[in-house]
């Protein structure tokens, strides 16, 4: 089955393709990108087979490059910018075992469940401060005023980034995540390359400072982590790992929050249920990650000639694990088009991937989303989606999935609550 992941109709509503894939073999091919795998059990096998399906996807073996997932070689003027960057090696997300195993041990120590849970008071403080700035108005443009700054402020804080550098930090992250998952133009590659150089210039001295004088932040934990006799991470390993934590720590959480808010506002009964019983918020977050996840795919490259089912694949072929497609596999999720927080296997989704490369920042994202929804529902009664003021077209990416603009109204005093279903007539389980 031939597909075009870059098609604008697919980007705006990918779930029609996912349903079609599930009705067939679950496999397809984008002639510009590579082979696609979307059946749940196929992805379980693929994720475990790191020897055949390598996470080191660059053809030149130079480590993480942020140069997009297209097949064009990197132009000389872009390479000239990269000469100013520090050496990097494949690390964590772009590494395979046994290198990945070592990185995962060290990073998991720095991002342990205990340390993540200890962040909740700080996250609640940031959340409350952001809501305080708009809760009296009765309306909020939720992306720039809440969903973007919340994860950026949290991840910047725990990485020890100066507050004055916050939005520079955000811009680097946006550029580099695009360089990891999208097809880039020449001008975009120039911009991304410069962001990589500036990112290195910012963090290298901070890495050295934390080695000499550790402080109470995640960066110090990463720099000085040791476990089971494994040596501490080197600069060329730390830079891509910090980069990955930055990327996983902000845009994905932004889209998780906004996707979830749109879902809630289109389901008044569910909104009322979560408002009355915040104990079900975690299950709601899990179902958002299945039904309309912020990241739809990642990438692997084959290390030898092999097969995908009855299809022959060659050494060096790109393979795209379509995690969001697996979330619509009816063999695992009955009636997959139905949004249902009461599913018995609500946490079985692949919104954070699967296997050895399961997202290392998953618990931080879950915590931020839970706190965000609990606090928004408590502080903003009568929450509703303003269809007329919002721009619900999707971001121009087949891999990163979010909205352009989401404007919410709520009832600070005597304002009338808007029923979003009456305003736009969106069916209960229509995602596009």
N, C-alpha and C positions, 0 to 999 in steps of 0.2 A: 504494500500500500504506500503510494507516494504522497507526501504531505509537504506543506510549506509553512514552517513555523514563523516565518517573517511576514506572512500575509496579514494585512491589517484587520481583516475580519476575524482571523484566528486570534490575534492579540486582544481584540475587544471581547470575544466570547470563545474561549478555548474549549469549553466543556462539550460542545457539539462534536468536535474532533475526538475528544477522549471517549465519548460514548460510542462513536463509530469504531475506534480502535478496540474497545472492549468487546464489541460484537463480532470482531474478527480474531486475529491471532494475538492482538495486543502489540504487534510489531509493525514498524513502517520505516520509511527512509525519507529524509529531507536531502535532496541531491546537493544542496549547498552546505549542509552541516554534518550529516551522518545518520547512523542507524538509531531508531527510536524503540525503546522498550517500555511498556506500560502495564503489563500484567503484574499483579502483586507478587505472586510466587516467583515469576521470572526475575523480578527486581530483588527479591530476597536472595536468590542464587547469585545474581550479578554482584550485589553488594558484598557478599562473603568471598567471592572469587577475586581477590585483589591481585593475584598473580597474573590472571588473564586480562582483567579490566583495570588498567592502571589509572590512578588519580593524577599522575604526572602527565598532563595532556599536551605540553608543548613539544612540538616536533624537533626543536633544536636542542632539547635537553638542558636549557639554560636556567631552569627553575621558573618560579612564578613570574610572569611577564606583564600581566594586566593588559594585553594587547588584543583582547577580544577573542572570539571563538571562530572567526572566519579563517579562510585558508590563505589569504594574501600574506606574503612575506613582510617583515617589518622594514619600512623605508629607511634610507640612510640618515635622513634628518631626525627621525625619531630615535634611531640607535645612537646618534650623537648626543642626544639629551641623556640617554641611559648611561653614558660613560661617566656622568656626574653622580650616579647612584651608587650606593654601597652594594657589594656582592650579596646576592641572595641564593639560597638553595631551596629545593622543594622541602616544604615543612608542613606537618600536620595535615591540612586539607588537601594539599597537592603532593603529599608523600605516600608511599606504600610501606607496608611492614617489611623489615623490622624497624625502619626509621620512624614510620608513623607511630608504631607501638611505643617507642621511647618518648616521642613528643607528647603523645596522648597521656602517658603516665605523669609527666611533669606538668602539663597544662591542667590536667584534672586535679592535681594537688592544689594548684593556685585557684581553680574554679570549683572547689569541692562543694558538696551540697550544704555543708555547715556554713561555709563562707558566703554562699549565695543567700541562704536564708537570713543571715545576719545583716544583709543589705536592705531588708524590708523597711525598717524605719527611715532610712535615707531616701528610699524610693517614694515612700508615702509623703515625706516632707516636700520633695520636688513636685510630686503630683498635686498636692494641696496648694502649693505656691502658684503653679500654673493656672489652676482652676480659679484661684482667688482673683486673678487678673481679669477674668471675663464673666464670672458667675452672676453679676448684677445686671448684665446687659440683656440677657434673654436670647442672645444669638452668639454663635462662635464659628469661625472658620477653623475647623478642628485640626487640619494638618499643620499650618504654621504656628498656631497658638497652643497646641497641645501634643499631637501625635508625633510631630517631628522633634520638638525640643526635649520631650521627656526621655526617650532612649538616648539621645545625643548627650544630654546633661548627665545622665546616669553613667554611661560608659566612659565619658570624658572624666568624670569625677573619680571613678575607680581606677582609671589609668593614670591619674595624676596630671591631667591636662589643665593648663591655666584657663580660667573662665574667659579671659580676654581673647583666647584663641579658639573658642568653642565653634564658631561658624566656619572658620578656616578648616578646622578638624572635620566638620560636617561635609564641606565641599570635597576634601580629599576622599572621604569615604564614598560619596556619591560617584565620583569619577572612577575610583578603583573597583567598586562593585560592578559598575558597567563594564569595565575592562575584563572582569572575570566571567561574565555571563552573556554579554551581548556581542553582536557584530558591529565593529567600529569603523567609522570613516577615517581618512587620513588626518583630518583636523582633530577629530576626537582622540586619536592615538597621540598626537602631539600634546594635547591637553592632559591626557592621562599620564604620559611619561613625565611631564613637568610636575604633576602632583606626586608621583612616586619619589622623585628627587627631593622635593620639599618635605615630604613625609619623613624621609630618612634623615634629612638635615635637622629636623625637629626632634626626632626620637633618639638618635644616636647619643647625643650628650646626656639625655635623661637616663638612658640605659647605663652609661658609665657612672652617673651620679648615684643610681640605685645600687650598683655594685659596691661602691665605696661607702655609701651611707644609706642603708635601706630605710624606707618609710612605710607608713601604713596604707598601702594601696596595692592594687592588682599588679601594676608594673613591677614593683619590688618583688612580689611573690613569683612572678614569671622569671625575672632576672636571676633570682637566687634559689629557685626550686631545685631540690635534689631528692631523689627517691630511689630506693633499691640499688644504690651504688651507681645510678646513672649520672653522667657528668652534667653540669649545668648547661643551659642553652647558650650557644654562641650568638654573636651579633647577627650573622647571616641567617641564623635560624629564628632568632627573636623578631627581626623586622617583619618577615612574612606572617609570623604567628600573631603579632600585635595587629597587623593589618587585617588579618582574618577575624580577630575578635572585634575590631572596629566595625568591619562590614557586617558581621553577624549580629552585632550589638545595636545597630540603629535602624537601617532601612527596613529590615525584615519585621522588626517590632512595630515600626510606624505603620506598615501596611497591615499587619495583623490587627492592630487597634482600629484602623479606619474600616477595613473590610468587616470586622465584627460589628462596628457601630451601624453601618449601613444594613447589615443583616437584622440587627435588633430593631432598628427604626421601621423596618418593613414588616415586622411581626409584633404587633402590639401585645398579643397575649404572652409571647415569650419575654418581651420587655417588662411586662408587669410581673411575671414570675421571677425574673432575676432581681428586680427591684425589691420584691417582698422576701426573697430567699437568696442571699448572696452565697450560700453554701453550694449552689449549682453553677456559680460562675466558672470554676475550673473546668467542669464538663463542657460548658459553652465554649470556652477557649479551645479545647481539644477539637470540638466539632467544626469550629471556624478553620482550624489548621487542616482539617480533612476536606471540607466543602469548598472553601475559597482561600487557599493558602497563599502566603506572601511570596514564596519561592516555588516555582513549578518544576524546575529541572536542574541538574548539574551535568557533569561531563566525565567520561572515561575514554581511555584510548587502549585499543587491543595490543597486546604484546606479541601475538603470534596469530597465524591463520587458525580459524576455528569456525564455529557455527552458532547462530542464534536460531534455535529451533531447526527448521529445515532450510535456513538461509545461510550461505557461506559468507563469512566475513574475513577480511585480510588483515595481516599485521599492520598496525598503524592506523586502522580505521577509527574514526570517532564514534562513540556510542553515547547516546543521551538517555540516562535514566529519567523517565518522565514520572516523577514522584506524584505529581498532582493527578496524573492519569491513573496511577495505581489506587489512589484514593477514591476513584469512581469504579473500582472493580466490583461487580455485583456478587462475585463468588466470595468476597470477604465482607462487603458492606451491602446487605440487602437494600433494595430501593436506594441506590447511592445518590440519586438526585434529590432525595428528601433530606432536609436539614433536621436532625433529630439528636438532641443532647442526651437522650436517654438510651442511646445505643449501648448494648452490653460491652462492645469492644471499642468504645469511644476513643481510647488512647492508642489504638492499633494503627492509626493513620501514619503516613509517611511524610508528614509535613516538615519533619526535621531529618528526612532521609532515613537510612537504615544501616545496621551493621557497624563495622569498625569506624566508618566516617560519620556516624550519627552526630548531629550538630553538637559541638562541645558547649555551646552557649544556650542550649535548649531550656535549662532550668531558669536561667536569668530571663529569657524571653517570656516564659510562662509566668514568672513572678511579676514582671513589669506589667504584662497584660492583665493579670488578675487584679493587681492593685489599681490599675487604670480603670477597669470596668467597675470595680466595687466603689471607687471614689466618685466617678462620674455619675453613677446611678444614685448615689446617696446625695450628691450636691446639686444635681440638675433635674428636678422633677419635670414631668411632662416632656421628656426628650422626644424630638421629632426631627425628621430629615426635611430640609428645605430643598425640594427638587428644583425649584426655579433658580435658586442661587448657587446650587452645586453644579459641578462639571463631572459627571460620572462616567466620562470616557476613561479608558484604562491607560496606564502609563505605556509609553511606546517600547515595550519589551515583552518578548514571549516567555522570559524566564522570571522576571520580577513582576509581581502582580499587585497593583494597587490602583487607587483612583487619583484623578487630577485635582479635584477640589470637593470637599465635603463640608457643607454648611449645616449646622444643627441649630434648632430653636429649642427653647425650654421655658419653663414658667417660673421666673424669679419672684413674681408677685401675683398680679391679676391677669396676666396674659393668657390667652386661650390656647390650649394644646392642639396641635395639628395632628390629624391622623394621616400618616404617610400613605396608607393603602387607599384612602379616599382620594388623596391628591393625585396619585399616579396609577392606581389600579394594578400594581405589580403582583403577580401570583405568588403564593406563599413560598414555592420552591424554585422560583426563577432567579438565577444568579446573574444573568446578563441583561 
